[in-house]
């Protein structure tokens, strides 16, 4: 799966509640609260982009149009993540870990609830 599709699929899963169903107790990786706060802000912004791009993806009539939508979404999501002070690699690393770690997912949810 491409990074573009992973962004869309993983973020949708997290915000539609699939993450707890997928989670296993694996031990919380060593992420600082500051890093998770940064991640929380970025993921909320990425989730907002999903609300913009998922309807466009659904409306795309051809594989070429779908690819253009995915490219635009990926570029915008990358910009949002990097503008919030995090690399895309680190963002996806945290995202992958929170999908399988309930305690990490709860830490991120707590930061999301506390963000303005």
HELIX and SHEET records of a PDB file:
HELIX    1   1 UNK A    3  UNK A   15  1                                  13    
HELIX    2   2 UNK A   18  UNK A   22  1                                   5    
HELIX    3   3 UNK A   33  UNK A   59  1                                  27    
HELIX    4   4 UNK A   63  UNK A   83  1                                  21    
HELIX    5   5 UNK A   88  UNK A   98  1                                  11    
HELIX    6   6 UNK A  102  UNK A  114  1                                  13    
END                                                                             
